[in-house]
Amino acid sequence: MPAPHPETWMKVTPLGLYCEPGGFYVDPSRAVDRAVVSHGHADHARPGHAAVLATPETLAIMRARFGEDRAGDQQQPLAYGESITRNGVRITLHPAGHVLGSAQVALEWQGSRIVVSGDYKRRRDPTCAGFVPVECDVFVTEATFALPVFRHPPDSHEIRRLLDSVALFPERAHVVGAYALGKTQRIIALLREAGWDRPVHLHGAVEKLCTLYESLGVPLGDLRPVPKGLKRGHPPILAGEIVIAPPSAEATPWARRLADPVTCAASGWMTVRQRAKLRGVELPLIVSDHADWDELLQTIDDVRAPEVWVTHGRDDALVHALSLKGIRGRALHLVGRDEEEDEGAPEPAAEEAAP
């Protein structure tokens, strides 16, 4: 008997991808009985599941973000490369290179294999395991930056631009807008590799996950909170220093305590100059936690899948490019996926409002 095509046993539902023989969802958009979660960002990891299977790091991130009682009534860790079988479906997690603990979900049933990538990137990241291509019958990919205009420069180039600006404007604080999970820790690690051994100052909304990363074995060096409780009229602080904060914090009263801040933003979207201009970004840094156009196409070549499903993003351009390669493409239009970079929910900044 020929192996069943994955579309006969993996169904697209309003809650997301559902494995019928296994009885579980992959990255469901709402709480379900059984979920396999690819990584800890809010548009993939939801609170309230009855049972969750994920990497140990992703489970730790979910507990930190949602609380122990909302990260899954039953939490089953599965390390990279290990497998578990449920109702005849073999589940294996492989590194996705997106953030700490991020995983591709490989599912095998009756000789057929589908790999759900979650979000991923192909660049080296000192804070997480690198992407590992897995050959399969169907590859399920994101398409956040699936347009030829998105060709990201080397990370080291962008970090050098930041350090050059700090040297050029020692009287100003540099505030880098970065999401709390993944991007903040990566920027810090890249700064350390580039030779920045001075403290990195943190907005309160990004501190907890930096502490968690360090507890999970990712060293980040000297981190200090931005001072709170400054009295009205206090001189501006942190001239010549680097501060990391959620993107939403740069436009709040919190930023007024800093010395003439240079507004920076670390995102693949900084390729689009108009987007940077509209956000008031003075120093755009093109540092992305997603694959760019060339990396998406390289990944599709690497996994050698005759069919590719696209969960969200610029699916029309990618499906067209696939057709030119003789690969069948299918846009899934999954509900609840964020087409912005990194997170499906805004980062909290309220607790850091200026006194």
C-alpha positions in Angstrom: 0.0 0.0 0.0 1.3 3.5 -0.8 1.9 5.8 2.1 -1.1 8.1 2.7 -0.6 11.7 1.6 -0.3 14.1 4.6 -3.4 16.0 3.5 -5.4 12.9 4.3 -4.4 13.0 8.0 -3.3 16.6 8.7 -6.3 18.9 8.6 -6.5 22.7 8.5 -9.1 23.7 11.1 -10.2 27.1 12.6 -7.9 26.2 15.6 -4.9 25.4 13.3 -3.3 22.2 12.0 -4.8 19.1 13.5 -3.3 15.6 13.3 -6.4 13.3 13.1 -4.8 9.9 13.9 -2.7 11.4 16.7 -5.5 13.5 18.2 -3.5 16.7 18.7 -3.0 20.2 17.3 0.3 21.8 16.3 0.5 25.4 17.6 -3.3 25.8 18.0 -4.7 29.3 18.2 -6.8 28.6 21.4 -6.6 26.3 24.3 -7.2 22.6 23.4 -6.9 19.2 25.0 -3.6 18.2 23.4 -1.1 20.6 21.8 2.4 20.3 20.3 4.0 23.8 20.6 6.9 24.8 18.4 8.1 27.8 20.4 7.2 30.3 23.1 6.0 33.4 21.1 2.5 34.4 21.8 1.1 33.6 18.3 2.2 29.9 18.7 2.1 29.2 22.4 -1.2 29.8 24.1 -2.2 29.4 27.7 -4.7 26.9 29.1 -4.0 23.7 27.2 -4.8 20.4 29.0 -1.6 18.8 27.7 1.4 20.3 26.1 4.4 18.7 24.4 7.4 20.9 23.6 11.1 21.2 24.2 12.1 21.7 27.8 13.1 25.3 27.0 9.8 26.1 25.4 7.9 24.7 28.4 10.1 26.8 30.7 9.3 29.9 28.6 5.6 29.2 28.8 5.7 28.8 32.5 7.6 32.1 32.8 5.1 33.9 30.6 1.8 32.4 31.6 2.4 31.0 35.1 2.8 27.4 36.2 -0.9 26.8 36.3 -1.6 28.1 32.7 1.3 26.6 30.8 -0.5 23.2 30.4 -2.1 21.0 33.0 0.3 18.2 31.8 3.6 19.3 30.4 5.7 16.7 28.5 9.2 17.8 27.5 10.8 16.3 24.4 14.4 17.1 23.6 15.7 17.6 20.1 16.1 14.4 18.1 14.1 12.3 20.6 10.8 10.8 19.5 7.5 9.8 21.0 4.6 7.9 19.4 1.0 8.7 20.0 -1.7 6.6 18.4 0.8 5.4 15.8 2.1 8.9 15.0 5.8 9.4 15.6 6.6 12.9 16.9 10.2 14.3 16.7 11.3 17.8 17.4 14.2 19.3 15.5 15.9 22.7 16.0 14.3 25.7 14.1 16.9 28.4 15.0 14.2 31.0 15.8 14.5 31.5 19.5 15.7 29.4 22.5 13.8 26.0 22.4 12.2 26.6 19.1 11.5 23.4 17.2 10.3 22.0 13.9 7.6 19.4 14.5 8.2 16.2 12.3 5.2 13.9 12.2 5.4 10.4 10.6 2.4 8.1 10.1 2.2 5.0 8.0 5.4 5.9 6.0 4.4 9.5 5.4 6.3 12.4 6.9 5.3 16.1 7.3 7.5 18.7 8.9 5.8 21.8 10.5 8.6 24.4 10.7 7.0 26.9 13.1 9.0 30.1 12.7 12.6 29.7 11.8 15.8 31.4 10.6 19.0 30.1 9.0 21.5 32.5 10.5 23.8 31.5 13.3 22.4 32.6 16.6 24.6 32.3 19.8 21.5 32.0 22.0 19.8 29.0 20.4 20.4 25.8 18.4 20.7 26.3 14.6 18.1 25.1 12.1 18.4 21.5 10.9 16.9 20.6 7.5 14.7 17.5 7.6 13.7 15.8 4.4 9.9 15.2 4.2 6.9 14.6 1.9 5.3 18.0 2.9 7.1 20.9 4.4 5.0 23.5 6.3 6.7 26.9 6.2 6.2 30.4 7.3 6.6 33.3 4.8 7.1 36.4 6.9 9.7 37.8 4.6 8.8 36.0 1.4 9.5 38.8 -1.1 12.8 39.3 -3.1 13.3 42.7 -1.4 14.0 41.0 1.9 17.7 40.0 1.8 19.1 40.6 5.3 22.6 41.8 5.7 25.1 40.0 8.1 24.2 40.5 11.8 27.7 41.6 12.5 27.3 44.5 10.1 24.2 45.8 11.8 25.8 45.4 15.3 28.8 47.3 14.1 26.5 50.1 12.9 25.1 50.3 16.4 28.5 50.4 18.1 29.8 53.0 15.6 26.8 55.2 16.5 27.4 54.8 20.2 31.0 55.9 19.6 29.9 58.9 17.4 27.3 60.1 19.9 28.7 59.5 23.4 26.4 62.1 24.9 23.3 60.1 23.9 21.7 56.9 25.1 20.9 54.3 22.4 17.6 52.6 22.9 17.2 49.4 20.9 13.6 48.3 20.4 13.5 44.5 20.5 11.0 41.9 21.5 11.4 40.4 25.0 11.7 36.8 23.8 14.6 35.9 21.5 15.5 39.2 19.9 16.6 40.9 23.1 18.9 38.1 24.1 20.3 37.7 20.6 21.1 41.4 20.4 22.9 41.2 23.8 24.9 38.1 22.7 25.9 39.7 19.4 27.1 42.8 21.2 29.2 40.6 23.5 30.7 38.8 20.5 31.5 42.2 18.9 33.5 43.2 22.0 30.9 45.3 24.0 31.9 44.3 27.6 30.1 47.2 29.3 26.7 46.8 31.0 23.6 46.5 28.8 20.7 48.2 30.5 17.2 46.7 30.3 13.7 47.9 30.4 11.7 46.1 33.1 9.6 44.2 30.5 12.6 42.3 29.1 14.4 41.5 32.3 12.6 38.3 33.3 13.2 36.4 30.1 16.9 37.5 30.1 17.1 35.9 33.6 15.4 32.8 32.3 17.8 32.5 29.4 20.8 32.7 31.7 19.2 30.0 34.0 18.9 27.8 30.9 22.6 28.1 30.1 22.8 31.2 27.8 25.3 33.7 29.3 24.5 37.4 28.6 27.1 39.2 30.7 26.6 42.3 32.8 22.8 43.3 32.7 21.4 46.1 34.7 17.9 47.5 35.0 17.2 51.1 33.9 17.0 53.0 37.2 13.5 53.7 38.4 12.0 56.2 40.8 13.9 59.2 39.5 12.5 62.5 40.9 11.2 65.1 38.5 14.0 67.3 37.2 16.6 64.6 37.6 19.3 64.9 34.9 19.0 62.5 32.0 20.7 59.2 32.5 22.7 56.5 30.6 24.6 58.8 28.1 26.8 56.6 26.0 25.1 53.4 27.1 23.0 50.8 25.3 19.4 50.2 26.5 17.1 47.4 25.3 13.4 47.9 25.5 10.2 46.6 23.9 9.4 48.5 20.7 6.3 50.1 22.4 8.4 51.6 25.2 10.3 54.1 23.0 7.3 56.3 22.5 6.2 56.4 26.2 7.2 58.7 29.0 9.6 56.0 30.2 12.1 57.1 27.5 12.2 60.7 28.8 14.5 59.8 31.7 17.3 58.8 29.1 19.9 61.2 27.7 18.7 62.4 24.3 17.9 58.8 23.2 18.8 57.5 19.8 15.8 55.4 18.8 16.9 52.1 17.2 14.8 49.1 16.1 16.1 45.6 15.4 13.8 43.9 12.9 13.7 42.5 9.4 11.1 45.0 8.7 13.7 47.8 8.9 14.6 46.8 5.3 11.5 49.0 4.4 12.7 52.6 5.0 9.2 53.9 5.0 8.2 51.6 7.9 11.2 52.8 9.9 10.4 56.5 9.1 6.7 56.1 10.2 7.9 54.6 13.5 10.3 57.4 14.1 13.3 55.1 14.1 16.6 57.0 13.9 18.9 54.0 13.5 17.1 51.0 11.8 18.9 47.7 12.4 18.1 44.8 10.1 18.3 41.9 12.5 15.6 39.3 11.9 14.7 36.1 13.6 13.1 34.8 10.4 14.4 33.5 7.2 14.8 36.0 4.4 13.8 35.4 0.7 17.0 33.5 -0.3 17.0 31.5 2.9 13.4 30.4 2.4 14.2 29.2 -1.1 17.4 27.5 0.2 15.4 25.7 2.9 12.9 24.4 0.4 15.7 23.0 -1.6 17.3 21.5 1.4 14.2 19.6 2.7 13.5 18.2 -0.8 9.7 18.2 -0.3 7.6 17.8 -3.4 4.9 19.8 -1.7 5.0 22.9 0.5 2.3 24.4 2.6 2.5 28.1 3.7 1.0 29.0 7.0 1.1 32.8 6.9 2.9 35.8 5.5 3.7 36.6 1.8 2.3 33.3 0.6 1.4 34.4 -3.0 5.0 35.2 -3.9 6.4 32.1 -2.3 3.8 29.8 -3.9 4.6 31.3 -7.3 8.3 30.8 -6.7 7.6 27.2 -5.8 5.7 26.6 -9.0 8.8 27.7 -11.0 10.7 24.9 -9.2 8.1 22.3 -10.0 6.9 22.2 -6.4 3.2 22.2 -5.4 2.5 25.1 -3.1 -0.6 25.6 -0.9 -1.5 28.6 1.2 -3.1 27.6 4.4 -4.1 31.1 5.8 -4.0 29.9 9.4 -6.0 32.0 11.8 -4.1 33.7 14.7 -0.7 33.9 13.0 1.0 37.2 13.3 2.4 38.7 10.1 4.5 41.1 12.0 7.9 39.9 13.1 8.5 37.9 16.3 5.3 38.2 18.4 1.5 38.1 18.1 1.0 40.3 21.1 2.4 43.7 22.1 5.0 43.7 24.8 4.0 45.2 28.2 5.4 48.7 28.9 3.0 50.1 31.4 4.9 49.1 34.5 7.8 51.2 33.4 5.9 54.4 32.9 7.8 57.4 34.2 6.9 58.3 37.8 
